[in-house]
Amino acid sequence: MLATTVLVEGESDRLAVETLAVRRGYDLPSQGVSVVPMGGATNIGHFLNRFGPNGAGHRLLGLCDARESPCVARALARAGIGSGPLEEFGFQVCTADLEDELIRSLGVDAVLNVIANQGELPSFELLQRQPSLRDLPVEAQLWRFFGGRSGNKIRYAPLLVFALPAGKAPPPLARLVASFAV
């Protein structure tokens, strides 16, 4: 069986991908799938060299943010994988980032419930009152909450994925996990 390496930007992305895969009944180790956080999309060249056609020869898949997609596309072309839409090469693109996708898929009320269940609603409400954030939409405040405190993305990524109703995963994440079966 050909090994599959899924390249993601960071640890929170890895946790989200693995959580959705488990929810969908995948056993990643037995299927030869490993999800590898790169420490940022700009590091993709190293990982393509290691796992790609000039390295271990794994089947490559990935997930990146829209703002990082040009970097990923250039790296795929340099590695000899090809050029064109990233989806053609198994790389899914989040509109802004994965947290934004999860907020939109869940909706504000469900995200607030996840935060409340963690006992952090007062912390979020304090953040909402900050002068630089108070006039922003709640979705932007939530995005800031997840990205503003060290460890919040990692803590909340699997919780948000777990809270998703069946069939409501963000499209890029859903397409990525569905491609594990191929």
C-alpha atoms as one frame of an Amber mdcrd trajectory, in Angstrom:
protein
   0.000   0.000   0.000   1.294   3.444  -0.939   1.799   5.688   2.083  -0.148
   8.923   2.116   1.268  12.041   3.745  -1.118  14.915   4.436   0.727  18.219
   4.753  -0.963  20.831   6.932   0.257  24.195   8.140   0.176  23.614  11.879
  -0.728  21.445  14.827  -4.317  22.733  15.064  -4.877  21.727  11.435  -3.478
  18.249  12.164  -5.827  17.816  15.100  -8.841  18.997  13.085  -8.056  16.648
  10.177  -7.470  13.669  12.452 -10.605  14.384  14.504 -12.826  14.530  11.418
 -11.189  11.400   9.995 -11.947   9.474  13.201 -15.512  10.791  13.213 -15.895
   9.506   9.657 -14.608   6.066  10.556 -11.086   6.209   9.158  -8.246   4.366
  10.860  -5.391   6.496   9.553  -2.456   4.342  10.742  -3.892   1.161   9.236
  -4.619   3.031   6.003  -1.059   4.321   5.799  -2.127   7.952   6.237  -0.111
  10.363   8.359  -0.960  14.006   8.915   2.176  16.127   9.182   2.206  19.717
  10.501   4.831  21.756   8.651   5.240  24.640  11.100   3.871  27.005   8.455
   3.198  26.762   4.736   6.511  28.380   3.853   8.226  25.170   5.001   6.480
  23.064   2.382   9.562  22.708   0.155  11.362  20.719   2.830   8.391  18.372
   3.257   7.918  17.924  -0.490  11.587  16.973  -0.763  11.209  14.514   2.099
   7.899  12.862   1.163   7.344  13.749  -2.509   8.424  12.173  -5.782  12.116
  12.950  -5.219  11.978  11.675  -1.629   9.926   8.856  -0.132   7.450   8.895
  -3.029   4.336   9.139  -0.866   0.933  10.117  -2.160   0.673  13.748  -1.074
  -2.412  15.625   0.060  -2.688  18.894   1.913  -4.622  21.745   3.440  -3.636
  25.399   3.408  -5.038  28.884   3.902  -5.946  30.959   0.849  -3.227  33.511
   1.580  -0.627  30.701   1.580  -1.889  29.002  -1.584   0.483  30.834  -3.982
   3.462  29.637  -1.904   2.138  26.073  -1.928   1.467  26.203  -5.677   5.006
  27.408  -6.411   6.493  24.689  -4.209   4.446  21.963  -5.916   5.631  23.189
  -9.302   9.285  23.345  -8.160   9.018  19.799  -6.782   7.846  18.554 -10.171
   4.357  17.703  -8.976   2.694  20.106 -11.371   1.104  23.490 -11.714  -2.536
  24.442 -11.788  -5.369  24.528  -9.266  -4.189  23.065  -5.971  -7.278  20.861
  -5.686  -6.081  18.943  -8.770  -3.070  17.849  -6.719  -5.026  16.919  -3.587
  -4.420  20.199  -1.754  -7.519  21.857  -0.339  -7.679  25.595   0.316  -9.504
  27.272   3.214 -11.115  30.617   2.362  -9.304  32.474   5.151  -8.077  29.732
   7.459  -9.432  26.601   9.099 -10.739  28.433  12.159 -12.758  30.757   9.912
 -14.142  27.724   8.065 -15.125  26.053  11.334 -16.795  29.195  12.687 -18.862
  29.547   9.501 -19.801  25.854   9.401 -20.839  25.709  13.046 -22.419  29.129
  13.367 -21.876  31.641  16.154 -24.211  30.049  18.703 -22.609  26.608  18.445
 -19.102  28.088  18.695 -20.128  30.080  21.767 -21.492  26.853  23.289 -18.110
  25.168  22.773 -16.365  28.118  24.459 -18.904  28.098  27.309 -18.404  24.359
  27.822 -14.706  25.079  28.325 -15.512  27.695  30.967 -14.060  30.481  28.837
 -17.125  32.513  27.913 -16.162  35.273  30.399 -12.738  35.479  28.742 -14.343
  35.779  25.315 -16.755  38.452  26.567 -13.811  40.419  27.988 -12.095  40.222
  24.602 -15.281  41.490  22.902 -15.124  44.674  24.982 -11.595  45.576  23.829
 -11.668  48.894  21.909 -10.050  47.401  18.815 -12.571  44.548  18.665 -15.870
  45.824  20.048 -17.205  47.042  16.686 -16.233  43.914  14.758 -18.738  41.199
  13.862 -18.911  38.328  16.351 -17.349  35.970  13.779 -14.248  38.202  13.635
 -14.126  38.368  17.424 -14.305  34.576  17.620 -11.528  34.256  15.050  -9.404
  36.612  17.154 -10.219  34.637  20.305  -8.892  31.424  18.755  -5.780  33.016
  17.312  -4.993  35.529  20.027  -3.952  33.317  22.920  -1.137  30.786  22.687
  -2.542  27.288  22.441  -6.148  28.271  21.723  -6.095  27.031  18.119  -4.696
  23.682  19.237  -7.125  23.419  22.134 -10.238  24.345  20.190  -9.656  22.742
  16.768 -10.715  19.223  17.795 -13.506  20.580  20.010 -14.980  22.564  17.121
 -14.723  19.608  14.737 -16.320  17.345  17.319 -19.206  19.860  17.662 -19.965
  19.795  13.922 -23.302  18.208  13.058 -22.997  15.184  10.762 -22.444  16.320
   7.182 -21.630  19.926   8.131 -17.823  19.910   7.991 -16.193  22.832   6.197
 -15.902  21.907   2.492 -12.082  21.988   2.274 -11.739  19.785   5.357 -14.504
  17.430   4.201 -12.959  17.051   0.724  -9.522  16.391   2.210 -10.753  13.668
   4.550 -12.926  12.110   1.813  -9.808  11.806  -0.355  -8.263   9.418   2.197
 -10.520   6.675   0.800  -9.100   6.957  -2.720
